[in-house]
Amino acid sequence: MSNKYIVFSDVDETLIRFKSMITFMDYFLYKTPYAARPEAEEKRKEFQAINAANTPTADRAALNKRFYAMFAGINQAELQEAARTWLKDVLAAGNLFISASYSEQLEHKKKGAELVLVSGSFADILGPVVNMVGADRLICSELEVKDGVYTGVLLQQVIGDGKWDAIQRYIDGRGVELKSCYAYGDHVSDLCFMEKVGNPVVVGDAPAMLKVARERNWRVLAGH
């Protein structure tokens, strides 16, 4: 391990302004050529049911698995192309990044830090975001693909404690000094990795996270 530090950052509502999976699927199922296909209607019904079930007390891991099961039968290349078009539109509207978080992470990169994005979303949606911020690594959910089509099987889930588990696998054996590292997050599910580093930063105004920040004297960034 060199003496450069690592910045671990959640993505949705920490680096970007919205929940990427939900926002993108709303676009894909309603505003692309795929929306006109017969199978799209059934997926829209399931998408609506998942959104309705996404309450503050919901099992996020179970909902995440259910969400990705909805991808079964979708062509990967078609979805990737839709994701690029979607993100271009979002970027053109100036609604992609949370400015304070984005600026800080670019500064970390200039200082030679390794930037690792950690997300329950997946690479076919977040790939362009990774490129825009110059992230060195994306640790995210992984979906099974067979013959160019998603099966709906989730191979790796990076949500809740799964985020720290995935980070541990990534840094294992590298001699990383976590006290020199940074972590950015907006939700209590990010605490599993934020509390492991020496420089945690809360993004946004979630009451539970602001309470933790006050109690532990963590920095807070505006979430807009």
C-alpha positions in Angstrom: 0.0 0.0 0.0 1.4 3.4 -1.0 1.0 6.3 1.3 -2.0 7.7 -0.6 -5.3 7.4 1.2 -8.6 6.0 0.0 -11.9 7.8 -0.2 -14.9 5.5 0.1 -18.2 7.1 -1.1 -21.7 6.0 -1.4 -23.3 7.2 -4.7 -27.0 7.7 -4.5 -28.0 10.9 -2.6 -24.3 11.2 -1.5 -22.5 12.0 -4.8 -25.5 12.2 -7.1 -28.8 13.9 -6.3 -31.1 10.9 -6.6 -31.5 7.1 -6.3 -30.0 5.9 -9.5 -31.8 2.6 -9.8 -35.3 4.0 -9.2 -34.8 7.1 -11.4 -33.3 5.2 -14.2 -35.9 2.4 -14.2 -38.7 5.0 -14.2 -37.0 6.3 -17.4 -36.4 2.9 -18.9 -39.9 1.4 -18.3 -41.8 4.5 -19.4 -39.7 6.6 -21.8 -37.7 4.3 -24.1 -38.7 1.9 -26.9 -38.7 -0.9 -24.4 -41.8 0.7 -22.8 -44.0 -0.3 -25.8 -43.2 -4.0 -25.5 -45.9 -6.3 -24.0 -43.6 -7.5 -21.1 -42.9 -3.9 -20.0 -46.4 -3.6 -18.5 -45.8 -6.4 -16.1 -42.5 -4.9 -15.0 -44.1 -1.5 -14.5 -46.6 -3.1 -12.1 -43.8 -4.8 -10.2 -41.8 -1.5 -10.1 -44.8 0.3 -8.7 -45.3 -2.4 -6.0 -41.6 -2.2 -5.0 -41.8 1.6 -4.7 -44.9 1.2 -2.5 -43.2 -1.3 -0.3 -40.1 0.9 0.1 -41.1 2.3 3.5 -38.6 3.5 6.2 -39.0 0.2 8.0 -38.7 -2.0 4.9 -36.0 -4.7 4.6 -33.7 -2.8 2.1 -31.8 -6.0 1.2 -34.9 -7.9 0.3 -36.3 -5.0 -1.7 -33.0 -4.7 -3.5 -33.1 -8.4 -4.5 -36.7 -8.1 -5.6 -35.8 -5.0 -7.7 -33.0 -6.8 -9.6 -35.2 -9.8 -10.2 -37.3 -7.5 -12.3 -34.4 -7.3 -14.8 -34.9 -10.9 -16.0 -35.3 -11.0 -19.7 -34.0 -7.5 -20.4 -31.2 -7.2 -23.0 -28.0 -5.8 -21.4 -26.8 -3.8 -24.4 -30.2 -2.2 -24.8 -30.3 -1.2 -21.2 -26.7 0.1 -21.3 -27.5 2.3 -24.3 -30.6 3.6 -22.5 -28.5 4.4 -19.4 -26.0 6.5 -21.4 -28.9 8.5 -23.0 -30.6 8.9 -19.7 -27.5 10.2 -17.9 -26.7 12.6 -20.7 -30.1 14.1 -20.3 -29.7 14.4 -16.5 -26.2 16.0 -16.9 -27.5 18.4 -19.5 -30.2 19.6 -17.1 -27.5 20.2 -14.4 -29.2 17.8 -12.0 -26.6 15.1 -11.5 -24.1 15.8 -8.8 -24.4 17.1 -5.3 -22.0 20.0 -5.6 -20.2 20.0 -2.2 -19.6 16.2 -2.3 -18.6 16.2 -5.9 -16.1 19.1 -5.4 -14.5 17.5 -2.4 -14.0 14.2 -4.1 -12.4 15.9 -7.1 -10.0 17.6 -4.7 -9.2 14.3 -3.1 -8.3 13.0 -6.6 -6.1 15.9 -7.2 -4.2 15.1 -4.0 -3.6 11.6 -5.2 -6.3 9.8 -3.3 -7.8 6.6 -4.5 -11.5 7.1 -5.0 -13.7 4.1 -4.5 -17.5 4.3 -5.1 -19.7 1.9 -3.1 -23.2 1.4 -4.1 -26.2 -0.9 -4.1 -26.8 0.2 -7.7 -24.9 -1.5 -10.5 -22.3 -0.8 -13.1 -24.5 -0.6 -16.2 -26.2 2.4 -14.7 -23.3 3.9 -12.8 -20.5 3.4 -15.3 -20.7 6.9 -16.8 -20.7 8.4 -13.3 -17.5 6.5 -12.5 -15.9 8.0 -15.5 -17.0 11.5 -14.8 -15.5 11.6 -11.3 -12.4 9.6 -12.3 -13.2 6.9 -9.7 -10.6 4.2 -9.4 -13.0 1.5 -8.5 -16.7 0.9 -8.3 -17.9 -1.7 -5.7 -21.5 -2.4 -6.5 -24.2 -4.9 -7.0 -23.5 -7.5 -9.7 -26.2 -9.0 -11.9 -25.9 -12.3 -13.7 -26.0 -12.1 -17.5 -26.4 -15.0 -19.9 -26.2 -14.7 -23.7 -26.4 -10.9 -23.3 -29.6 -11.0 -21.2 -30.1 -10.4 -17.5 -31.3 -13.4 -15.6 -32.6 -11.5 -12.6 -30.1 -13.2 -10.3 -28.1 -11.0 -8.0 -24.6 -12.3 -7.8 -23.3 -9.7 -5.3 -25.4 -7.4 -3.1 -23.8 -4.2 -1.8 -26.3 -2.8 0.6 -26.3 -2.3 4.3 -23.5 -4.3 6.0 -22.8 -5.7 2.5 -21.0 -2.5 1.8 -18.4 -3.0 4.5 -18.1 -6.7 3.6 -17.3 -5.7 0.0 -14.8 -3.0 1.0 -13.0 -5.5 3.3 -12.6 -7.9 0.4 -11.2 -5.0 -1.7 -8.6 -3.8 0.8 -7.7 -7.2 2.2 -3.9 -7.6 2.4 -3.2 -4.1 1.1 -2.1 -2.6 4.5 -4.6 0.2 4.2 -4.5 2.7 7.2 -8.2 3.3 7.7 -7.6 6.2 10.1 -6.2 8.1 7.1 -9.1 7.3 4.9 -12.3 9.2 4.2 -15.9 8.0 3.9 -19.0 9.8 2.6 -22.6 8.7 3.1 -26.1 10.0 3.5 -28.0 7.1 5.2 -27.6 5.0 8.3 -26.9 2.0 6.1 -23.6 3.7 5.3 -22.5 3.8 8.9 -21.0 0.3 8.6 -18.1 1.7 6.6 -18.1 5.3 7.6 -17.4 4.5 11.3 -14.3 2.5 10.2 -12.3 5.4 8.8 -10.7 8.4 10.4 -12.5 11.0 8.4 -16.3 10.3 7.9 -18.4 12.9 6.3 -22.2 13.0 6.4 -24.0 14.3 3.2 -27.5 15.8 3.4 -29.9 16.3 6.3 -31.3 12.9 7.3 -32.2 13.4 11.0 -30.7 10.1 12.0 -27.4 10.9 10.3 -27.3 14.5 11.7 -27.7 13.0 15.1 -24.8 10.7 14.6 -22.7 13.6 13.3 -23.4 15.7 16.4 -22.7 12.9 18.7 -19.4 11.9 17.0 -18.3 15.3 15.8 -18.4 14.3 12.1 -18.4 16.9 9.3 -21.6 17.5 7.4 -22.0 18.6 3.8 -25.2 20.1 2.2 -27.1 17.6 0.1 -27.9 19.8 -2.9 
